[in-house]
Amino acid sequence: MFKRIVCLRTASVTSFHRLRVGLPVKRTLRFCGGKPSAELNFEDLIVSLNKASREPLNLPREAEIVQNEEEPENGKSKDNGNKVETISNVCKFLQSNDIEFEILKFTKNVLTTCAQCLAPKSLTISRFDGSVTCQVCDHSGSFMDFKHEVYVRQQRGTFPRPRRTVGFVEPDETSYQLTLPSGNTIFVPTTSAPPPPKADTALMSNYDDLDADLYDRVSYLNLMSEHERQERQRKLEQYESMRRLREEADKLSARGQPANDDSSPPNVAPQTSSVAPMSSQVDPMIRNIWNEAIDLADMRDVEDQTVFLSLRMLLGVDRISLDTLSRFHVKGHLDSYDNAALCYPRYKGPSGRTRPPYGLKIIRKVGDQMEKENYPEPDEFGQAKFSGIFGYHMVTPSDRRIILTTNERDALAVYDSTGGMLTVALPKAERFDHSVLPFLEDFESIYLWFPSHHEKFAKEYASYLNSSRCFIIPKRERPIELVRDNREKEINRAIREEAVRVRGRGFRSMIDVRSELRDEILNSNSKMLGLTTWKRFDALNKYLQGFRPGELTVLTGATGIGKTTFLCEYSLDLFVQGVRTLFCSFEMQEEKILKWMVVQYSGLPLYRVEHHPSVEMWLDRFERTKGDLIIMKVDEFRDKSINQIANAIRDQVVSAGIQHVVIDNLQFLIGLANLHQDATSFEHYNQQDRFVGLMRKMATDYGVHVTLVVHPRKTDATDLDIRHFGGSARVTQEADNVLAIQKRKVDEGGKMRKFLYILKNRHAGRKVESDTLEMVFQRPTYTHILQERK
């Protein structure tokens, strides 16, 4: 239920529409500039609006208006602010209203019909914040506004009906399985490929299940052989058809046209299938400037050629060929004061040089200064509307690789030096822009060439674009700088040989998630405060003061005491606050680790039957946490040496910007490395020392916090001490923090209680070597309560 205040003088049309359709909301009347009238009340206003309306009043079902997200069963809501719709609720709403939709292959955003312009497959619903953006009419807003507009159009009968059944399709390798909060499982088709034709049901069955009157073994095998032959033939035909389409697309692409062809290429669709046809509205200022501009290659006046050559030399694009400038539709413009400028157009799809672009960046020389203009101009609220991408008009359906730069000159330099490699310039430079995601959906490889001081922004872009397909080019010089220094060959070498994959093989990532920029610690005070503090274990903040980068923490405890369970919650507390975490479990499978974390995150025993309907909702919330959680796939590292495992972890830390590395545990890691070798105890100790030294060096060099689990030596002593750690003394010498979990009998005849000891605290200095921090274990939710005893 909502409470609104309606001003009779300033009430908007939208407010009257919502009143007229009879939304079940409470409202309070307020009058502007006068005393309230006792005769007019809310019910009278409703009656008057209904009489004035020509349309019949059809009261909607409550379920069709707003799908409120179910709250946890403990009665406490996790989000007290603005509610963000989960992907489950979005798909449930669309499926229940028979609206066609798809789950995009890489970003996992939802693609559906726009409720404003009714263009199919044009509206993108973000899985991160629930915002909606249309690539046709440029409409943007929240998912709540989209649902209201859908309802109003359905009442009027103007919303298009689907041409096929939505939601429940035959599952296959191209489908995205989704369990709704109601418990139903649907398979949403992705945009990666059309579903294969449905085969005979007999072929989908086992031989033992077939009717003996219809089939025997020989006839069944013959039927299977025929089916496989037909499948091979179908795939060959599909491949051949796709090959012909790609060849035709390449011939008609802007990169394959002659430089003086002004016509727009016909029958060429945009690269991404998620982008619908473009809107025909162009800003009048852009149209006027574009009509006055002239192609640099078509200039005949000697004075004009001299002026623009001087401007190009000043900007460093004089070494860029005129043919490249022409293919990017870069033009020259003179204002009324004869100030020369270069015009960089932005597009949303294929276009010819004579057609006005949707956006325009102008670099103009005024006197001795350079000025920049962007069109269309921001609105009255200072918001700039998305107006396309520089270079996107050259995208074809056959393109599978693209290079992203932050500047138009860099894009021109890369294209000119690589012989026509597809390159575009992001409209907001290094700043992230949600509007570009739908235009990059279908590319299989995305290279990000950002300036070296903007590398953190490149990693943020990679997180949104799905880091498994992203490469970062770690070159200190920008492409335009290499061109100006006559080092064009290094551009091609940097792309093909020096690019670093953000997420390498052998590592798994939760598809999320919002990547937080790693905090740079510049002085000792900021280092003491650290990246963040613990929310679940507030008592740790009193002693450790914070979670600091560049440190090594060692955790020990007896077998079965709960080290891994505590470590899961310990790391969960950090990565939900934005700390990018790499979890390497050499003792347990990654599914088990993630199960514990999800249960700990929800605070509910999700493994029980009564909580199964809410599992998908909590998985959605878990994926949308601020930090990036990457799980090491242990099977990829069997029979690898200690150096190889340490180097793989280090490479992943560098490429993905990891801030916290968890290793559980040291003894199992050494055993995995010596799985088929006969190593003595002395060799085991040496390998442990070498690995701890490599982790210490990685923490210092890259500013990452490493948490390492080490089993203690077997001892008859009641209390654990630093000398009881497994391996040599180097483990505790290299560690900045040493934590130990141990059980103690507090009094005679009492139960065993669990305590956390802080045996070493190098920076904060405070140690706990007595029964001060008691760990109370909550078995249903796998969580601990850390209580400080006086």
Secondary structure as GFF3:
##gff-version 3
##sequence-region A 1 790
A	DSSP	beta_strand	3	7	.	.	.	ID=ss1
A	DSSP	alpha_helix	13	20	.	.	.	ID=ss2
A	DSSP	beta_strand	26	30	.	.	.	ID=ss3
A	DSSP	alpha_helix	42	52	.	.	.	ID=ss4
A	DSSP	alpha_helix	62	65	.	.	.	ID=ss5
A	DSSP	alpha_helix	87	96	.	.	.	ID=ss6
A	DSSP	beta_strand	101	103	.	.	.	ID=ss7
A	DSSP	beta_strand	110	112	.	.	.	ID=ss8
A	DSSP	beta_strand	123	125	.	.	.	ID=ss9
A	DSSP	beta_strand	131	134	.	.	.	ID=ss10
A	DSSP	beta_strand	140	142	.	.	.	ID=ss11
A	DSSP	alpha_helix	143	156	.	.	.	ID=ss12
A	DSSP	beta_strand	175	179	.	.	.	ID=ss13
A	DSSP	beta_strand	185	189	.	.	.	ID=ss14
A	DSSP	three_ten_helix	201	204	.	.	.	ID=ss15
A	DSSP	three_ten_helix	207	209	.	.	.	ID=ss16
A	DSSP	alpha_helix	217	252	.	.	.	ID=ss17
A	DSSP	alpha_helix	284	292	.	.	.	ID=ss18
A	DSSP	beta_strand	294	295	.	.	.	ID=ss19
A	DSSP	three_ten_helix	296	298	.	.	.	ID=ss20
A	DSSP	alpha_helix	302	315	.	.	.	ID=ss21
A	DSSP	alpha_helix	322	327	.	.	.	ID=ss22
A	DSSP	beta_strand	331	334	.	.	.	ID=ss23
A	DSSP	beta_strand	340	346	.	.	.	ID=ss24
A	DSSP	beta_strand	359	366	.	.	.	ID=ss25
A	DSSP	beta_strand	369	375	.	.	.	ID=ss26
A	DSSP	three_ten_helix	392	394	.	.	.	ID=ss27
A	DSSP	beta_strand	401	405	.	.	.	ID=ss28
A	DSSP	alpha_helix	408	417	.	.	.	ID=ss29
A	DSSP	beta_strand	423	425	.	.	.	ID=ss30
A	DSSP	three_ten_helix	434	440	.	.	.	ID=ss31
A	DSSP	beta_strand	445	449	.	.	.	ID=ss32
A	DSSP	three_ten_helix	452	454	.	.	.	ID=ss33
A	DSSP	alpha_helix	455	465	.	.	.	ID=ss34
A	DSSP	three_ten_helix	467	469	.	.	.	ID=ss35
A	DSSP	beta_strand	470	472	.	.	.	ID=ss36
A	DSSP	alpha_helix	479	484	.	.	.	ID=ss37
A	DSSP	alpha_helix	489	493	.	.	.	ID=ss38
A	DSSP	pi_helix	494	498	.	.	.	ID=ss39
A	DSSP	beta_strand	500	501	.	.	.	ID=ss40
A	DSSP	beta_strand	507	509	.	.	.	ID=ss41
A	DSSP	alpha_helix	524	529	.	.	.	ID=ss42
A	DSSP	alpha_helix	538	544	.	.	.	ID=ss43
A	DSSP	beta_strand	552	557	.	.	.	ID=ss44
A	DSSP	alpha_helix	563	575	.	.	.	ID=ss45
A	DSSP	beta_strand	581	585	.	.	.	ID=ss46
A	DSSP	alpha_helix	590	602	.	.	.	ID=ss47
A	DSSP	three_ten_helix	609	614	.	.	.	ID=ss48
A	DSSP	alpha_helix	615	623	.	.	.	ID=ss49
A	DSSP	beta_strand	629	632	.	.	.	ID=ss50
A	DSSP	three_ten_helix	634	637	.	.	.	ID=ss51
A	DSSP	alpha_helix	642	656	.	.	.	ID=ss52
A	DSSP	beta_strand	660	664	.	.	.	ID=ss53
A	DSSP	alpha_helix	666	673	.	.	.	ID=ss54
A	DSSP	alpha_helix	681	702	.	.	.	ID=ss55
A	DSSP	beta_strand	705	709	.	.	.	ID=ss56
A	DSSP	three_ten_helix	722	724	.	.	.	ID=ss57
A	DSSP	alpha_helix	730	734	.	.	.	ID=ss58
A	DSSP	beta_strand	737	745	.	.	.	ID=ss59
A	DSSP	beta_strand	752	761	.	.	.	ID=ss60
A	DSSP	beta_strand	768	778	.	.	.	ID=ss61
A	DSSP	three_ten_helix	779	781	.	.	.	ID=ss62
A	DSSP	beta_strand	783	788	.	.	.	ID=ss63
###
